[in-house]
Amino acid sequence: MSLINIESPNFKIAYEYAVNIAKGEILSNEDRILACKRFLNDLKRNDLDFRQEQFDFVINLIEGTIHHVQGEDKNGVSFKGTPMILTDWQKFVCVNLFGFFKKGTDIRRFNEALIFLPRKQGKTSFSAALAEAKSILDRKSGAKTYIVANSVKQTMESFGFLHDNIEPLRRDVKKLRIRDNNQEHSIAIDFGDGTADIFAIANQEDKLDSLNCNCLILDELHSWKRAGAKKYTLMKNAMKAYRNKLLIGISTAGDISDGFLANRIKTLHKVLNGSITDKAYDSYFIFICKADQDEEGNVLDSKGEITTRDDPEVLQMCTPSIGVTVILEDLLDDAAQAMNEPQLRSEYLNKTLNVFTNDLKAYFDIDEFRASDTKYNWTLEELAKLPIVWYGGADLSKLHDLTAGALYGTYKQANGEQVDICITHAFFPRAAAVRKADEDGIPLFGWEEDGWLTMSNTATVLPDDIVKWFISMKKMGFKIKKVGFDKKFGREFFLKMRKAGFHINDQPQYFYVKSEGFRHIEVAMKNKKFYYLHSDAFEYCAQNVRAIEKTDDMIQYEKVDGDGGVNRIDLFDAGVFSCCQMLDDMALGNAGSNWLHRGQDRKED
């Protein structure tokens, strides 16, 4: 790629910003370093064109015509009415989005972007300014932009910014119409040589289905649950009529650690570090500013070493506008309060360090589960061949909803270390799956695709479906000694399992009965001796567990949102059932081992 004709001062700023971060001269988090290295490498590519006209137009338009409508600078001086001067990182974003083109065409390379920032970085005004500038840039194509947020109130912050800035255009355009009422928040501009329409709407699916646009700004994606992927795809499809389209997701972190955004960030990190090389992501611009973490969720400094959450270095690394919109002293004050007041800690982690946390009521740190699980990598087929006694469990309380089966066993490795293994499987009626996936945010169809869930073609989950799963596991080679469940919730299941030759054990759902299994799983997980086959379904359930400490180390657990809530814990519950069966057997001595060897002796006879 030739840069000989690139004389833009804006390019020089973006280039120097990337170089300084890549060299470590500006403290930065890993993903931002990788983004800058990606940019520098992209400038060397021969399959892309790089031009300055469009990013210069966008940057100059923003800085020359757009003003702040609220806020203060780092010295406490009001921003209101002052020109919006872009920071280095904002110019870096603009140069990327509007500088690269598919070779020999006028089609911009990037049609999708994620800008992931802590709070106080000016993301709302920046995204609104981008929306206005792109609308004017693409006016000859009949530009149409939607700014989508979780509520009307939230969209109004962006719309208010645009309203205040676009109103002065009346004297320079052929026609300008602004509607700002309870039914509609829109701006329509006729420039004479093209048009631009901008709409601010709430994130309501009935309003998203008929969209047709070339630009989408999706605000606060952190609140989307995993099922939000369907909604995201729906909105992406709204842009198919345009070639120079752009979807920008812009957000801070939140407390849905297995939600759409949290999982997308994991994927995009792999794109940046080269683990994913699929060309589908070549059109995806990635700018992620967050505290670096290890697999257990510990915060890391610039050397990759574990440090405290209030480390000034970490705050600088994850805050791109430090010294401009926010000063280090204020961030340190936030950190001190969060360290001293536990009720502030999650908000600090989400909004200042920009990392995802569990729901405040959740008992487990899901990162601890993942850190343990990733140590092991046996397949189902491999586990079936190992000399393990397996104990079953089933949660059948609501057969019209999520139902779960589980197997639990322990395996002594060659190095002498013992690992607990929990295999879970979910069941759900297909007739209710679409509605529940949308309403409750459960990624049922993803679980089905990954093999963690069986969809029944009936109004409810039939006991036969669960019995068939246990039979299939037995046929695969799993030596299942006994299965525990609460008989009052499934007498039919009890009879069918007995008929299939399983030793079935009645296990009432009393918390003092299940406490031992719960604690056993907790201890195994914390010691990194717990494996659940990388099941997303099990993780989803584990992080929805709320637990209350009782006397004598007993524990009572339930869903984080209580009775009537939409979260599910069924697979975790089935795992506890099966673990309790194993512990009961262990209390009788080596009954499980003797039973297994007896079976092997019979084969030899």
C-alpha positions as CSV (number, residue, x, y, z in Angstrom):
1,M,0.0,0.0,0.0
2,S,1.4,3.4,-1.0
3,L,1.2,6.2,1.5
4,I,3.2,8.7,-0.6
5,N,0.1,10.9,-1.1
6,I,-1.0,10.9,2.5
7,E,-0.2,14.4,3.8
8,S,-3.0,14.7,6.4
9,P,-2.1,16.0,9.8
10,N,-4.9,13.8,11.2
11,F,-3.2,10.7,9.8
12,K,0.1,11.8,11.4
13,I,-1.6,12.1,14.8
14,A,-3.3,8.7,14.4
15,Y,-0.1,7.1,13.2
16,E,2.0,8.5,16.0
17,Y,-0.6,7.4,18.5
18,A,-0.5,3.8,17.2
19,V,3.4,3.8,17.2
20,N,3.6,5.1,20.7
21,I,1.2,2.6,22.0
22,A,2.7,-0.3,20.1
23,K,6.2,0.6,21.5
24,G,4.8,0.9,25.1
25,E,5.5,4.7,25.3
26,I,1.9,5.2,26.2
27,L,0.6,2.9,28.9
28,S,-2.2,0.8,27.4
29,N,-4.1,-2.5,27.8
30,E,-3.3,-5.5,25.6
31,D,-6.3,-5.2,23.3
32,R,-5.5,-1.6,22.5
33,I,-1.9,-2.4,21.8
34,L,-3.0,-5.2,19.5
35,A,-5.4,-2.8,17.7
36,C,-2.6,-0.4,17.1
37,K,-0.3,-3.1,15.8
38,R,-3.1,-4.3,13.5
39,F,-3.4,-0.7,12.1
40,L,0.3,-0.4,11.4
41,N,0.4,-3.8,9.7
42,D,-2.7,-2.9,7.7
43,L,-0.9,0.1,6.3
44,K,1.6,-2.4,4.7
45,R,-1.0,-4.5,2.9
46,N,-1.3,-4.5,-0.9
47,D,-4.9,-5.8,-1.0
48,L,-6.3,-2.5,0.4
49,D,-6.3,1.1,-0.6
50,F,-5.8,3.9,1.9
51,R,-7.1,7.4,1.3
52,Q,-7.3,10.5,3.4
53,E,-10.2,12.4,1.9
54,Q,-13.0,10.8,3.9
55,F,-11.5,10.7,7.3
56,D,-10.3,14.3,6.9
57,F,-13.8,15.3,5.9
58,V,-15.3,13.5,9.0
59,I,-12.7,14.9,11.5
60,N,-12.8,18.4,10.1
61,L,-16.6,18.4,10.0
62,I,-16.7,17.3,13.7
63,E,-14.1,19.8,14.9
64,G,-15.3,22.6,12.7
65,T,-19.1,22.4,13.2
66,I,-20.0,20.3,16.2
67,H,-20.0,21.7,19.7
68,H,-20.4,20.2,23.2
69,V,-23.8,20.5,24.8
70,Q,-22.8,19.7,28.4
71,G,-19.9,18.7,30.6
72,E,-16.6,20.1,31.9
73,D,-13.0,19.7,31.1
74,K,-10.4,18.4,33.6
75,N,-10.1,21.8,35.2
76,G,-13.8,22.2,35.8
77,V,-14.4,24.7,32.9
78,S,-17.7,24.2,31.1
79,F,-17.6,22.4,27.7
80,K,-21.0,23.7,26.7
81,G,-20.9,25.6,23.4
82,T,-17.2,24.9,22.8
83,P,-16.0,23.1,19.7
84,M,-15.6,19.4,19.9
85,I,-11.9,18.7,19.5
86,L,-11.2,15.1,19.0
87,T,-8.6,13.3,21.1
88,D,-5.8,11.2,19.6
89,W,-7.7,8.0,20.1
90,Q,-10.8,9.4,18.5
91,K,-8.8,10.4,15.5
92,F,-7.3,7.0,15.4
93,V,-10.8,5.5,15.2
94,C,-11.9,7.9,12.5
95,V,-8.8,7.3,10.4
96,N,-9.4,3.5,10.6
97,L,-13.1,3.6,9.9
98,F,-12.9,6.0,6.9
99,G,-9.4,5.5,5.6
100,F,-9.3,1.9,4.4
101,F,-11.0,0.8,1.1
102,K,-11.3,-2.4,-0.7
103,K,-8.7,-2.2,-3.4
104,G,-9.8,-0.4,-6.6
105,T,-13.3,0.4,-5.2
106,D,-15.0,3.2,-3.3
107,I,-16.3,0.6,-0.7
108,R,-14.9,1.2,2.8
109,R,-13.2,-1.8,4.3
110,F,-14.8,-1.6,7.8
111,N,-18.6,-2.1,8.0
112,E,-18.7,-3.2,11.6
113,A,-17.0,-1.8,14.7
114,L,-16.9,-2.2,18.5
115,I,-15.8,0.7,20.6
116,F,-15.5,-0.5,24.2
117,L,-14.7,2.2,26.8
118,P,-14.9,2.9,30.5
119,R,-17.3,5.7,31.5
120,K,-16.3,9.4,31.3
121,Q,-14.6,8.9,27.9
122,G,-17.2,11.0,25.9
123,K,-18.6,8.0,24.1
124,T,-22.1,9.3,23.7
125,S,-21.1,12.6,22.1
126,F,-18.4,10.9,20.0
127,S,-20.9,8.3,18.6
128,A,-23.5,11.0,17.9
129,A,-20.9,13.1,16.1
130,L,-19.9,10.1,14.0
131,A,-23.5,9.5,13.1
132,E,-23.9,13.1,12.0
133,A,-20.6,13.2,10.0
134,K,-21.3,9.9,8.3
135,S,-24.8,10.9,7.4
136,I,-23.5,14.0,5.7
137,L,-20.6,12.1,4.0
138,D,-23.0,9.5,2.5
139,R,-25.9,11.9,1.7
140,K,-25.8,11.2,-2.0
141,S,-26.7,7.6,-1.3
142,G,-29.7,8.7,0.8
143,A,-28.1,8.2,4.2
144,K,-30.3,6.7,6.9
145,T,-29.0,6.3,10.5
146,Y,-30.5,4.8,13.6
147,I,-29.2,5.3,17.1
148,V,-30.5,2.5,19.2
149,A,-30.4,2.3,23.0
150,N,-32.1,0.3,25.7
151,S,-34.7,3.0,26.5
152,V,-36.1,6.2,25.0
153,K,-34.5,8.1,27.9
154,Q,-31.1,6.8,26.9
155,T,-31.5,7.6,23.2
156,M,-32.5,11.1,24.1
157,E,-29.0,11.9,25.3
158,S,-27.7,11.3,21.8
159,F,-30.7,12.8,20.1
160,G,-30.4,16.0,22.2
161,F,-26.8,16.3,21.2
162,L,-27.7,16.0,17.5
163,H,-30.7,18.3,17.8
164,D,-28.6,21.1,19.3
165,N,-25.9,20.7,16.7
166,I,-28.0,20.2,13.6
167,E,-30.4,23.1,14.2
168,P,-27.9,25.7,13.0
169,L,-27.8,24.0,9.6
170,R,-31.2,25.4,8.6
171,R,-29.7,28.3,6.8
172,D,-27.3,26.1,4.8
173,V,-29.6,23.3,3.6
174,K,-32.5,23.1,1.3
175,K,-34.8,21.6,3.9
176,L,-34.5,20.5,7.6
177,R,-37.2,18.8,9.6
178,I,-36.8,17.9,13.3
179,R,-39.4,15.8,15.1
180,D,-39.0,15.5,18.8
181,N,-42.2,14.3,20.5
182,N,-43.5,11.2,22.3
183,Q,-44.0,9.3,19.1
184,E,-40.9,10.1,17.2
185,H,-37.4,11.5,17.5
186,S,-36.0,12.1,14.1
187,I,-34.0,14.5,11.9
188,A,-34.5,14.8,8.1
189,I,-32.1,16.9,6.0
190,D,-32.3,17.7,2.3
191,F,-28.9,19.0,1.2
192,G,-30.0,19.5,-2.4
193,D,-27.4,17.0,-3.6
194,G,-28.6,14.3,-1.2
195,T,-30.5,13.5,1.9
196,A,-29.8,12.3,5.4
197,D,-32.3,10.9,8.0
198,I,-31.4,10.2,11.6
199,F,-33.6,8.4,14.1
200,A,-33.3,7.7,17.8
201,I,-35.2,4.7,19.0
202,A,-35.5,2.3,21.9
203,N,-34.3,-1.3,21.7
204,Q,-37.7,-2.9,21.1
205,E,-37.8,-5.8,18.7
206,D,-41.1,-4.7,17.1
207,K,-39.5,-1.5,16.0
208,L,-36.3,-3.2,14.7
209,D,-37.8,-5.7,12.3
210,S,-38.5,-3.2,9.5
211,L,-35.3,-1.1,9.6
212,N,-33.5,-0.1,6.4
213,C,-30.4,1.9,6.9
214,N,-26.7,2.4,6.2
215,C,-25.6,3.3,9.7
216,L,-26.5,1.8,13.1
217,I,-25.2,3.1,16.4
218,L,-25.9,0.5,19.2
219,D,-25.5,2.0,22.6
220,E,-24.8,0.1,25.9
221,L,-24.6,-3.4,24.5
222,H,-23.5,-4.7,27.9
223,S,-27.1,-5.2,28.9
224,W,-27.9,-7.6,26.1
225,K,-28.1,-11.2,27.2
226,R,-26.7,-14.1,25.1
227,A,-29.9,-14.3,23.1
228,G,-29.1,-10.7,22.0
229,A,-27.1,-12.2,19.1
230,K,-30.4,-12.8,17.3
231,K,-31.4,-9.1,17.7
232,Y,-27.9,-8.0,16.6
233,T,-28.1,-10.1,13.4
234,L,-31.6,-8.7,12.8
235,M,-30.2,-5.2,12.8
236,K,-27.2,-6.1,10.7
237,N,-29.6,-7.4,8.1
238,A,-31.2,-4.0,8.0
239,M,-28.2,-2.6,6.2
240,K,-27.9,-5.1,3.3
241,A,-29.2,-2.6,0.7
242,Y,-26.0,-0.5,1.2
243,R,-22.4,-1.3,0.4
244,N,-20.9,1.5,2.5
245,K,-22.7,0.6,5.7
246,L,-21.4,0.8,9.2
247,L,-22.7,-0.8,12.4
248,I,-21.0,0.6,15.6
249,G,-21.5,-1.1,18.9
250,I,-20.4,1.3,21.7
251,S,-20.5,0.3,25.4
252,T,-19.0,-0.1,28.8
253,A,-19.0,-3.4,30.7
254,G,-21.8,-4.7,32.9
255,D,-22.8,-7.6,35.1
256,I,-24.0,-10.1,32.5
257,S,-20.7,-12.0,32.2
258,D,-22.1,-14.5,29.7
259,G,-24.1,-12.0,27.7
260,F,-23.8,-11.1,24.0
261,L,-21.1,-8.4,24.5
262,A,-19.0,-10.3,27.0
263,N,-18.8,-13.2,24.6
264,R,-18.2,-11.0,21.6
265,I,-15.2,-9.4,23.3
266,K,-13.7,-12.8,23.9
267,T,-14.0,-13.5,20.2
268,L,-12.6,-10.2,19.1
269,H,-9.7,-10.5,21.4
270,K,-8.8,-13.7,19.6
271,V,-9.1,-11.8,16.3
272,L,-6.6,-9.2,17.5
273,N,-4.1,-11.7,18.9
274,G,-4.3,-13.9,15.7
275,S,-6.0,-16.9,17.2
276,I,-9.0,-16.3,14.8
277,T,-7.9,-15.6,11.3
278,D,-11.3,-15.9,9.5
279,K,-11.6,-13.2,6.8
280,A,-15.1,-12.4,8.0
281,Y,-13.5,-10.3,10.8
282,D,-11.3,-8.3,8.4
283,S,-14.1,-5.9,8.0
284,Y,-14.5,-5.5,11.8
285,F,-12.8,-2.6,13.5
286,I,-12.0,-3.3,17.1
287,F,-11.1,-0.8,19.8
288,I,-11.2,-2.3,23.3
289,C,-10.1,-0.4,26.4
290,K,-10.3,-2.5,29.6
291,A,-8.1,-3.7,32.4
292,D,-6.1,-6.8,31.5
293,Q,-7.0,-9.9,33.4
294,D,-5.7,-13.5,33.7
295,E,-8.0,-16.5,33.3
296,E,-9.1,-16.3,37.0
297,G,-10.1,-12.6,36.6
298,N,-7.2,-11.1,38.5
299,V,-6.2,-7.7,37.3
300,L,-2.7,-7.4,35.6
301,D,-0.2,-4.6,35.3
302,S,1.8,-3.6,32.2
303,K,4.3,-6.4,33.0
304,G,1.4,-9.0,33.0
305,E,1.8,-9.5,36.8
306,I,-1.2,-9.7,39.2
307,T,-1.8,-6.4,40.9
308,T,-4.4,-4.6,42.9
309,R,-7.6,-3.2,41.4
310,D,-6.7,0.3,42.5
311,D,-3.2,0.3,40.8
312,P,-2.7,3.7,39.2
313,E,-0.9,2.0,36.3
314,V,-4.0,-0.2,35.5
315,L,-6.2,2.9,35.6
316,Q,-4.0,4.6,33.0
317,M,-3.8,1.5,30.8
318,C,-7.6,1.2,30.4
319,T,-8.6,4.9,30.2
320,P,-7.9,6.3,26.7
321,S,-9.1,9.9,27.6
322,I,-7.1,10.2,30.9
323,G,-5.9,13.7,31.3
324,V,-8.6,15.0,29.0
325,T,-12.1,14.1,30.2
326,V,-11.0,12.6,33.5
327,I,-7.9,12.9,35.7
328,L,-6.1,10.1,37.5
329,E,-6.8,11.6,41.0
330,D,-10.6,11.2,40.5
331,L,-10.1,7.6,39.3
332,L,-8.0,6.9,42.4
333,D,-10.7,8.3,44.6
334,D,-13.3,6.0,42.9
335,A,-10.9,3.1,43.5
336,A,-10.4,3.9,47.2
337,Q,-14.1,4.1,47.8
338,A,-14.7,0.8,46.0
339,M,-12.0,-1.0,48.0
340,N,-13.5,0.3,51.3
341,E,-17.2,-0.2,50.4
342,P,-18.1,-3.6,48.9
343,Q,-21.4,-2.3,47.5
344,L,-19.4,0.0,45.2
345,R,-17.0,-2.6,44.0
346,S,-19.0,-4.1,41.1
347,E,-19.8,-0.7,39.7
348,Y,-16.1,0.3,39.9
349,L,-15.1,-2.9,38.1
350,N,-17.8,-2.4,35.4
351,K,-17.5,1.3,34.7
352,T,-13.9,2.3,35.6
353,L,-11.9,-0.8,34.9
354,N,-14.4,-1.8,32.2
355,V,-14.5,-5.5,33.1
356,F,-17.5,-7.7,33.4
357,T,-18.7,-9.1,36.7
358,N,-21.4,-11.4,37.9
359,D,-24.7,-10.3,39.2
360,L,-24.1,-8.9,42.7
361,K,-26.3,-11.6,44.2
362,A,-24.4,-14.4,42.4
363,Y,-22.5,-16.7,44.8
364,F,-19.8,-17.9,42.4
365,D,-17.2,-16.1,40.4
366,I,-17.6,-17.8,37.1
367,D,-14.0,-17.0,36.2
368,E,-12.9,-19.5,38.9
369,F,-15.0,-22.2,37.3
370,R,-13.5,-21.4,33.9
371,A,-10.0,-21.4,35.3
372,S,-10.5,-24.9,36.6
373,D,-12.3,-26.3,33.6
374,T,-9.7,-25.1,31.1
375,K,-7.0,-27.3,32.8
376,Y,-8.6,-30.4,31.3
377,N,-9.8,-31.4,27.9
378,W,-11.2,-34.9,27.8
379,T,-14.0,-35.7,25.3
380,L,-17.1,-37.6,26.2
381,E,-15.7,-40.6,24.3
382,E,-12.4,-40.5,26.2
383,L,-14.2,-40.2,29.6
384,A,-16.4,-43.2,28.8
385,K,-13.3,-45.4,28.5
386,L,-11.7,-44.3,31.8
387,P,-12.1,-46.4,35.0
388,I,-14.6,-44.1,36.7
389,V,-17.7,-44.9,38.7
390,W,-20.4,-42.5,37.6
391,Y,-23.3,-41.2,39.6
392,G,-26.4,-39.7,38.1
393,G,-28.7,-36.8,39.0
394,A,-31.8,-35.3,37.5
395,D,-33.7,-32.0,38.1
396,L,-37.3,-32.7,36.9
397,S,-39.2,-30.0,38.8
398,K,-40.7,-28.3,35.8
399,L,-41.0,-30.5,32.7
400,H,-42.5,-27.6,30.7
401,D,-39.3,-25.7,31.2
402,L,-35.6,-26.3,31.4
403,T,-34.9,-29.8,32.7
404,A,-31.5,-31.4,33.4
405,G,-29.6,-34.6,33.8
406,A,-26.1,-35.1,35.1
407,L,-23.3,-37.6,35.7
408,Y,-20.6,-37.1,38.3
409,G,-17.4,-39.0,38.9
410,T,-13.8,-38.6,40.1
411,Y,-10.7,-39.7,38.3
412,K,-7.2,-40.2,39.7
413,Q,-4.7,-39.1,37.1
414,A,-1.2,-40.6,36.5
415,N,0.4,-37.8,38.6
416,G,-1.8,-38.8,41.6
417,E,-4.0,-35.8,41.4
418,Q,-7.8,-36.4,41.5
419,V,-10.2,-34.4,39.4
420,D,-14.0,-34.2,39.8
421,I,-15.9,-34.4,36.5
422,C,-19.5,-33.3,35.9
423,I,-21.3,-34.0,32.7
424,T,-24.6,-32.2,32.3
425,H,-27.3,-32.3,29.6
426,A,-30.4,-30.0,29.3
427,F,-33.8,-30.7,27.9
428,F,-36.4,-28.2,26.7
429,P,-39.7,-28.3,24.7
430,R,-39.2,-26.9,21.2
431,A,-42.6,-25.3,21.1
432,A,-41.6,-22.9,23.9
433,A,-38.0,-22.5,23.0
434,V,-38.3,-19.4,20.7
435,R,-40.4,-17.5,23.1
436,K,-38.2,-18.4,26.2
437,A,-35.0,-17.7,24.3
438,D,-36.2,-14.2,23.5
439,E,-38.0,-13.3,26.7
440,D,-35.6,-14.8,29.2
441,G,-32.3,-14.4,27.2
442,I,-31.4,-18.1,27.3
443,P,-29.3,-19.3,24.4
444,L,-31.2,-22.5,24.0
445,F,-30.6,-23.0,20.3
446,G,-26.8,-22.4,20.7
447,W,-26.8,-25.1,23.4
448,E,-28.6,-27.4,21.1
449,E,-26.1,-26.8,18.3
450,D,-23.2,-27.4,20.7
451,G,-24.7,-30.7,21.9
452,W,-25.6,-29.6,25.5
453,L,-29.4,-29.6,25.0
454,T,-32.0,-31.9,23.5
455,M,-35.2,-30.2,22.1
456,S,-38.4,-32.2,22.6
457,N,-41.1,-32.0,19.9
458,T,-43.8,-32.0,22.5
459,A,-45.4,-29.3,24.7
460,T,-43.4,-30.6,27.7
461,V,-40.2,-32.5,28.2
462,L,-41.1,-36.2,28.4
463,P,-39.5,-38.4,31.0
464,D,-38.6,-40.7,28.1
465,D,-36.2,-38.0,26.7
466,I,-34.2,-38.0,29.9
467,V,-34.2,-41.8,30.3
468,K,-33.0,-42.1,26.7
469,W,-30.1,-39.8,27.5
470,F,-29.0,-41.9,30.5
471,I,-29.3,-45.0,28.4
472,S,-27.2,-43.5,25.6
473,M,-24.5,-42.6,28.1
474,K,-24.6,-46.1,29.4
475,K,-24.3,-47.5,25.9
476,M,-21.3,-45.2,25.2
477,G,-19.5,-46.9,28.1
478,F,-20.3,-44.8,31.2
479,K,-20.5,-47.1,34.2
480,I,-23.5,-45.5,36.1
481,K,-23.9,-47.0,39.6
482,K,-27.0,-45.1,40.7
483,V,-29.1,-42.0,39.9
484,G,-30.6,-39.6,42.4
485,F,-33.6,-37.3,42.0
486,D,-36.6,-36.1,44.0
487,K,-39.3,-38.7,43.4
488,K,-42.2,-36.3,44.1
489,F,-41.4,-34.5,40.9
490,G,-41.2,-37.5,38.5
491,R,-42.7,-40.8,39.5
492,E,-43.0,-41.8,35.9
493,F,-39.3,-41.1,35.4
494,F,-38.5,-43.2,38.5
495,L,-40.4,-46.2,37.0
496,K,-38.9,-45.9,33.5
497,M,-35.4,-45.6,34.9
498,R,-35.9,-48.7,37.0
499,K,-37.3,-50.5,34.0
500,A,-34.2,-49.5,32.0
501,G,-32.0,-51.2,34.7
502,F,-30.8,-48.2,36.6
503,H,-30.5,-48.1,40.4
504,I,-32.7,-45.1,41.2
505,N,-32.4,-43.3,44.5
506,D,-35.0,-40.9,46.0
507,Q,-33.3,-37.7,47.0
508,P,-35.6,-34.9,48.4
509,Q,-34.6,-31.3,47.6
510,Y,-33.8,-30.3,51.2
511,F,-31.0,-27.8,51.5
512,Y,-29.3,-29.7,54.3
513,V,-29.2,-32.7,52.1
514,K,-27.7,-30.9,49.1
515,S,-25.3,-28.7,51.1
516,E,-22.6,-31.4,51.1
517,G,-22.7,-31.7,47.3
518,F,-22.7,-28.0,46.9
519,R,-19.7,-27.6,49.1
520,H,-17.8,-30.4,47.4
521,I,-18.2,-28.9,44.0
522,E,-17.2,-25.5,45.4
523,V,-14.0,-26.8,47.0
524,A,-13.0,-28.9,43.9
525,M,-13.6,-25.8,41.6
526,K,-11.5,-23.5,43.8
527,N,-8.7,-26.0,43.8
528,K,-8.9,-26.3,40.1
529,K,-9.9,-29.9,40.3
530,F,-13.3,-29.6,38.6
531,Y,-14.1,-30.3,35.0
532,Y,-17.4,-29.7,33.2
533,L,-16.3,-30.3,29.6
534,H,-16.4,-26.5,28.7
535,S,-20.2,-26.5,28.8
536,D,-21.6,-23.1,28.3
537,A,-25.0,-24.4,29.6
538,F,-23.4,-25.4,32.9
539,E,-21.6,-22.1,33.2
540,Y,-24.9,-20.2,32.6
541,C,-26.6,-22.1,35.4
542,A,-23.6,-21.9,37.8
543,Q,-23.4,-18.1,37.6
544,N,-27.1,-17.8,38.3
545,V,-26.8,-19.4,41.7
546,R,-27.5,-17.3,44.8
547,A,-26.5,-19.0,48.1
548,I,-27.3,-18.2,51.7
549,E,-25.0,-19.4,54.5
550,K,-26.8,-21.3,57.2
551,T,-25.5,-22.7,60.5
552,D,-23.0,-25.5,60.7
553,D,-21.6,-24.5,57.2
554,M,-24.9,-25.5,55.6
555,I,-25.9,-23.6,52.5
556,Q,-29.2,-23.0,50.9
557,Y,-29.1,-22.0,47.2
558,E,-31.6,-20.7,44.7
559,K,-31.8,-18.6,41.5
560,V,-30.3,-15.1,41.8
561,D,-33.6,-13.5,40.8
562,G,-35.6,-15.8,43.2
563,D,-38.9,-17.7,42.6
564,G,-40.6,-16.5,39.5
565,G,-37.4,-15.1,38.0
566,V,-36.1,-15.9,34.5
567,N,-32.7,-17.2,35.3
568,R,-32.0,-20.9,35.5
569,I,-29.8,-23.1,37.7
570,D,-31.1,-26.6,36.6
571,L,-27.9,-28.0,35.3
572,F,-25.9,-27.0,38.3
573,D,-28.7,-28.5,40.5
574,A,-28.5,-31.8,38.6
575,G,-24.8,-31.7,39.2
576,V,-25.3,-31.3,42.9
577,F,-27.8,-34.2,42.9
578,S,-25.3,-36.5,41.2
579,C,-22.4,-35.3,43.5
580,C,-24.5,-36.1,46.5
581,Q,-25.0,-39.7,45.3
582,M,-21.2,-40.1,45.0
583,L,-20.6,-38.7,48.4
584,D,-23.2,-41.0,49.9
585,D,-21.4,-43.9,48.3
586,M,-18.1,-42.7,49.6
587,A,-19.5,-42.7,53.1
588,L,-20.0,-46.4,52.8
589,G,-16.3,-46.9,52.1
590,N,-15.0,-48.0,48.7
591,A,-18.3,-49.2,47.5
592,G,-18.0,-47.4,44.2
593,S,-14.6,-48.8,43.5
594,N,-15.6,-52.3,44.5
595,W,-18.6,-52.1,42.3
596,L,-16.6,-51.0,39.3
597,H,-14.0,-53.8,39.8
598,R,-16.8,-56.3,40.2
599,G,-18.1,-55.4,36.8
600,Q,-14.6,-55.7,35.4
601,D,-14.1,-59.1,37.1
602,R,-17.4,-60.4,35.6
603,K,-16.1,-59.5,32.1
604,E,-12.9,-61.4,32.8
605,D,-14.9,-64.5,34.0
